[in-house]
Amino acid sequence: MWEYTNKVQQHFLHPKNVGEIENADGTGEVGSLACGDALKLTIKVDGNEVITDAKFKTFGCASAIASSSVLTEMIVGMTLDEAAKVTNEDIAERLGGLPKEKMHCSVMGREALEAAIADCRGVILPMAEGEVVCECFGVTDLEVIRAINESSLRSVEEITNFTKAGGGCGKCEDRLREILIATVQVVPVDQLQQEKPKRMTTLQKIKKIEEALEREIRPGLRKDGGDIELVDVDGDFVLVSLRGACTSCTKSQTTLKEYVERKLRELVLDTLIVEEAK
């Protein structure tokens, strides 16, 4: 499971500045409900271009909520020029760090801030004019290039961690690799060209787990009056809920480990760990 700092936990459990400013001077909306992360940031600015208020609404994980919350605290009192210099690394640092797989949450905060500032000034963001390379999450090549340069990314997996590009269907991975090769000059091209997709995206993993449950595991459990439901997939941790007769069975943990986990490791990924959702 992800290890979150105390600061992340505080901002997740008790987020600051939640809501939406009426008649906001600037609004930034990034992400989408379809991709699992969405953020709307609204700001109020005075005559000297100082941000006097900032509020957010977000749909996402603990890191997304915490990143949005701390961002609003950071920018109030800044001028628009000062706020425009805030990076995703600044957001993550203020939180005491984020898991590498969750860095895209801080990136989403920075992008929402940029969009709000652009809206306030009535200009178009340069990033929005790039070529969309990841259809699942609407990430452009310009966003990928900036992430590579700013965060010294050296693999497609790192690009996904920072931008979510490639984290859906995975069809854009070859294009991401091309952009990486073209952008990074200090790494030998041959080394990058040899990189192969080694991971399974979360969506691919969920699909394979669901297929394995339906085809191989549920039939056996249903014979004994039980059933199983997939609750969540977090990295290699698979959270499930036992149903029917399985809920009161004294051997439920044995069923999870010796039957469900063993089957999923055999059919999906040999590093999966099955736990029961409480």
Residue pairs with C-beta under 8 A, 6 or more apart in sequence:
1 234
1 235
1 237
2 62
2 63
2 99
2 101
2 102
2 234
2 235
3 99
4 12
4 62
4 63
4 66
4 99
5 95
5 96
5 97
6 96
7 66
7 70
7 94
7 95
7 96
8 62
8 63
8 66
8 95
8 96
8 98
9 62
9 66
10 66
11 65
11 66
11 69
11 70
11 95
12 62
12 63
12 65
12 66
12 69
15 65
15 66
15 68
15 69
16 69
16 70
16 72
16 73
17 53
17 54
17 55
17 56
17 69
17 72
17 73
18 55
18 56
18 57
18 69
19 55
19 56
19 57
20 40
20 42
20 55
20 57
21 42
21 43
21 44
21 53
21 54
21 55
24 42
24 43
24 44
24 116
25 43
25 44
25 45
25 120
26 42
26 43
26 45
26 116
26 117
26 118
26 119
26 120
26 121
27 40
27 41
27 42
27 43
27 115
27 116
27 119
28 39
28 40
28 41
28 42
28 111
28 112
28 113
28 114
28 115
28 116
28 117
28 118
28 119
29 38
29 39
29 40
29 41
29 112
29 115
30 38
30 39
30 108
30 111
30 112
30 115
31 37
31 38
31 39
31 59
31 60
31 108
31 137
32 38
32 137
32 138
33 59
35 136
35 137
35 138
35 164
35 168
36 59
36 60
37 58
37 59
37 60
37 61
37 64
37 104
37 105
37 108
37 164
38 58
38 59
38 60
39 56
39 57
39 58
39 59
39 60
39 64
39 68
39 108
39 109
39 112
40 56
40 57
40 58
40 112
41 54
41 55
41 56
41 68
41 71
41 72
41 109
41 112
41 113
41 115
41 116
42 54
42 55
42 56
42 116
43 51
43 53
43 54
43 75
43 116
43 117
43 120
44 51
44 52
44 53
44 54
45 51
45 52
45 80
45 120
46 52
48 79
49 79
49 80
49 81
50 77
50 78
50 79
51 75
51 76
51 77
51 78
51 79
51 80
51 83
52 76
53 76
54 71
54 72
54 75
54 76
55 72
56 68
56 69
56 71
56 72
56 112
58 64
58 65
58 68
60 105
60 108
61 102
61 105
63 98
63 99
63 102
63 105
63 106
64 105
64 108
66 95
66 105
67 91
67 92
67 95
67 98
67 105
67 106
67 108
67 109
68 109
68 112
70 91
70 94
70 95
71 86
71 91
71 109
71 110
71 112
71 113
74 86
74 90
74 91
74 94
75 83
75 86
75 113
78 86
80 117
80 120
80 121
83 113
83 117
84 113
84 114
84 117
86 110
86 113
87 110
87 150
88 103
88 106
88 107
88 109
88 110
88 151
88 162
89 106
89 150
89 151
91 106
91 109
91 110
92 98
92 103
92 106
95 106
98 105
98 106
100 158
100 161
101 161
101 235
102 161
103 151
103 161
103 162
104 160
104 161
104 162
104 163
104 164
107 147
107 162
107 163
111 127
111 143
114 125
114 127
115 125
118 124
118 125
126 142
127 140
127 142
127 143
127 146
128 140
129 140
129 142
130 140
130 141
130 142
130 143
131 140
131 141
131 142
132 138
132 139
132 140
133 139
133 140
133 141
133 144
133 165
133 172
133 175
133 176
133 179
134 163
134 164
134 165
134 166
134 168
134 172
134 176
135 168
135 169
135 171
135 172
136 164
136 167
136 168
136 169
136 172
136 203
137 163
137 164
137 165
137 167
137 168
139 163
139 164
139 165
141 179
143 163
143 165
144 159
144 163
144 165
144 176
144 179
145 179
145 183
147 153
147 159
147 162
147 163
148 159
148 179
148 180
148 183
148 184
149 183
151 158
151 162
153 159
153 162
153 180
154 180
154 184
154 187
155 180
155 195
156 166
156 173
156 176
156 177
156 180
156 195
156 197
157 198
157 199
159 165
159 166
159 176
159 180
160 166
160 167
160 176
160 201
165 172
165 176
166 172
166 173
166 176
166 201
167 201
167 202
167 203
168 201
168 203
169 201
169 203
169 204
170 197
170 201
170 204
173 197
177 192
177 193
177 195
180 192
181 189
181 192
181 193
184 192
200 208
200 269
202 233
205 233
205 268
205 269
206 230
206 233
208 267
208 268
208 269
209 230
209 233
209 238
209 264
209 268
209 272
210 230
212 263
212 264
212 267
212 268
213 228
213 230
216 263
216 267
217 228
217 259
217 260
217 263
217 264
218 227
218 228
220 259
221 227
221 228
221 244
221 246
221 255
222 244
224 245
224 246
225 244
225 245
226 242
226 243
226 244
226 245
226 246
226 247
226 249
226 255
227 242
227 243
227 244
227 246
228 240
228 241
228 242
228 243
228 246
228 260
229 240
229 241
229 243
230 238
230 239
230 240
231 239
231 240
231 241
231 277
232 238
232 239
232 277
233 239
236 269
236 271
236 272
236 273
237 272
237 273
237 275
238 261
238 264
238 272
238 273
238 274
238 275
239 275
239 276
239 277
240 256
240 260
240 274
240 275
240 276
240 277
241 276
241 277
242 249
242 252
242 255
242 256
242 276
246 252
246 255
249 255
252 276
253 276
256 274
256 275
256 276
257 274
260 274
261 272
261 273
261 274
264 272
264 274
265 271
265 272
